[in-house]
């Protein structure tokens, strides 16, 4: 199975080394749409992912619908492949990607929609190193499905299932605006330990990452702002800090969610009876 990863960027030289390190062993090919970056983004991609395609965007502004359309134009070129479109803040947290794909193929479905977590930096004074994966250094956050929206007031920048992403093998993803939902018959019950999306919205909380967040908001057209799209990108630095502070009490270590749950013995399995234990364990691990 060939797996193709897509992204669109604008001046992402800070996050790109982490993002590429996270994904280059999971996917076979990378397609990047560059929205006129003026930093070292293109050089970083060329150095860290040889053979990656880099295309200049036809649209200088961060227009939501036009961005979706442009990314779809690229994904249709890879018919029969498994495809995933991500932002530079979105990291696939999984070592079982191929297993998830096989299970989805066996089910006859065209794709899988997997859960997202909002990453919240609980140690902003500790700076991550590009020598290691970001998910191994900044792993605090909250899964959106677990978030108490009523208690928090349902902030517009963090809505239920807002960060879901579609991995699919269809001609194109049949996305809703923002590509967080799909009309495709997709598997939606993927366990978190098998496949998750970690959205680094409030992590790392350092000047470099905050600056890249602010610059994106400046490129969103007025029409999208009026529609209420791209709200997560519109905050200034002080508002980003305020949002981070308000979310800190909800942050927890998410590494445990990436560990496969250990099988427990069923009531019919006798500890002294290997004939009872072995079939039960085999069923638990292969189901």
N, C-alpha and C positions, 0 to 999 in steps of 0.2 A: 504494500500500500504506500503510495507516495503522499506525503503530507506537506502542504504549502502554507506558509505563514505570510500574512499581509499586514502592513501598517502604514500609517501616514504620519508625517513628522513635520515639525518646524522648530529648528534650533533645540535639538534634544541631546546635545553632547554630554550632558550630565547623566541622564538615565540610560542612554543607549548602551554603554559598556555592561551595565548590570542586565539590561533587557536581553541583549544578544547572548551573554553568558548563560542566561536562564533557558533560552529556547533553541540554541543551535544544535543541541544533541537530541532535541525532541522532533524537529522538523527537517525535511530534506531540502527545502528551498525557501528563500525569502524574497518577497516583492515589497519594495518601499516606494511610496509616493511622497516626494519631498515638496513641501510648500515654501520654496525659495529660502531655504535655510542660509544664514550668513555665518554660522559657526563651523565647527569641525565635524558635523554630523555625517556628512558623506564620506569623509576620510575614515572615520571610525567604523562605519559599515564595511567599507572596502577592506580594511585591515582585519577586522574580526570575523567577517562572514564572506570569504572569497566566493565569487560567483553569484552573489546577491544582485538582483535587478534594482536599479534606482531610477525612478521616473520623475520628471518635473511635473508638478500638478498644473492643471489647466486653470485652477481657481486660486487666486492669491489670498482670499479671505477664507475663514473657517466656517463656511456655509454648510449646515448640517445635511440637507438633502443633496446638495451637489457633491459633498464628500462621500456620502453613501453611494451615489450613482457612479462616481469615479472609481471607488473601490470595487464595485460590482463589475465594472467594465474589465477590470484586471482578473477577477476571480473566474469569470466565464472562459478565460483562455485556458484554464486547467481542468478541462472536462474529465471526470472520472477520478480526480484526486480528492483527498480530504483537505478541506480548506478552513482557515480560521483567520478572521480579521481582528486585530487588537490595536489599542492605543499604546503609546510608550509607557503609560502608567500601569498597564495591565499585565500581570505575570501569571502564566500557567503554573500552578503548584501541583505537580503530579509526577510520579515515576511509573504510572500505569496507563499512560496514554494509549499505547497500542492495544492493551487489553480492553479498554473502553471502546475503542474502534471496532475490535473484533466482535464484542458483545452487541454493539449497535448493528453491525452488518448481519449478524445471525438473527437479530430480531426483525430484519427487513425494513428498518427505518432508515431515513436518509440523513439523519443527523442527531446530535445530542446537544441539549441546552444545559449548561452547567452553572452551578451557583457561584455567587460572588461574595467576597468579604471586603470590607473597608478597612484598610490598614491604618493604624493609629500609632504614632511613634511615642513609646513610653520612656525612651532614653535619648532625647534629642541631643544631649551633649556628646554622645558616642557616635562618631562618624563611621559610616560603612566603608569597607575597602573594596575596590574593584577586583581584587584578587579572589574574592569569594562571591557566591551568589547572594543577592540581596535578600532572598527568602530565608537564608541561613543566618542573617544578621538582624533583620528587622521583621519580626514575625508576630507582632502584637496587632490585634484588630478585633473586629466583630463581624460575624456573618450576618448579612442583611436579613435573612430569614429569622434570625434570633433576636433582632433588635426590637426594643420596646418603643414603637413609634408613637403610641398614645402618650407615654410618659415624656417623650422628648418633644412632642409637638409636630411630628412628621415634617422634618426640614425638607425643603424643595431640592436640596443638593444631595439627598440620600433617601430615595424612595425604595419601597419593597421591590426586589428583583431588578433594580435599576442597573446592576452590573452583570447580569447574565450574558453569556456569550454563546454563539452557535458554532460548533464544529460540524461540518457537513460535507457530503459528497454529491450534492445536487448541482444542477447547472449554475444556479446562484441561490442566495440565502433566503429570498422572499422576506426581507426584513421589514420591521416597522422602523419609524424614524429613530436614528441613533444605533440601530442594529442590535438592540438588546432583546428583541422579541422576534418571532418568526411565524409564518403561516405554514411552514413545513411540518410534516408529521415527525416530530423529533422526540427522542427519549429525554425525559425531564427528571428522572429519579436516580441520577447518578450519585452514588455515595461520595461524600466530601473527601474521604481518604483516597478515593480513586482519581478524582479530578475536581479541582477547584480553581477559581480565578481570584487572585489577590490584587485588589485595586489600591495602588499606593497613592491615595488621595491626600493623606495627612502623615506621610512618612516617606523618606526621612524629612524631619522638620529642620532643615538647614537653609541658609540663604540661597544656595544654588537651586534647590528644588522649588522654593517659594518663588524665585524669580522666573523660573520656567512656567509655573502655573499662571502668574500674573500676565505674562506676555501672550498667552493663548487667549485670555479673556479680551485683550485689546484687539484681537483679530476676528471676533465674532460679529457678524453683520447685525444691523439694527432689526431686520426682519426676524431673525432667530430669537433675539432678546424679547421682542414683542410676543412671540409665540410661547415663550417660556422654555425654550430649548437652550441647552448648554449652560444651565444655571450653575452647575458645579465649577464652571471655569470663570465666572464673572467676578469673584471676590478679589478685593485688594489684599495686600499683605496683612494689614491689621485684622481684617475679617477672617482670613485664613487662620491666623493665630487664635482668634476667638472661637472659631469652629473646632479647632484642634483641642482647645482647653475644655470645651463643652462635651467632647466625645471621650476624653481620657478616662472617665469613670467606667466606661463600657468596654474598654480594651482588655483583652485577655490573650494569653499565649495560644496561638493557633496551631503550633506544631503538632499537638496531640491529635488534631483532626486529620493529619496526613498519615497517621499510623494505622495500619490495618487492625481492626478489632480482633482480639484473640478468640478463637472458638471456645464455647462452653459446652460441657457435656450435657446431652439431653437426658431426660428422666429415665429413658429405657437403657441407657448405656451404663454398664457395670464396670467399675474401675478395674476389676480383676478379669474382666471378660474382653479380650482383645477383639473377638468377633463382633462385639457390640460397639466398641469404641472406634475402631478403624473406619467402618463404613460411615459412621456419623461424622467423623472429622473430614473424611474425603468429601462428603456432601457439603459440609460447611465451607470448605476451601475452594470448591469448584463451582458452587452455585453463584 
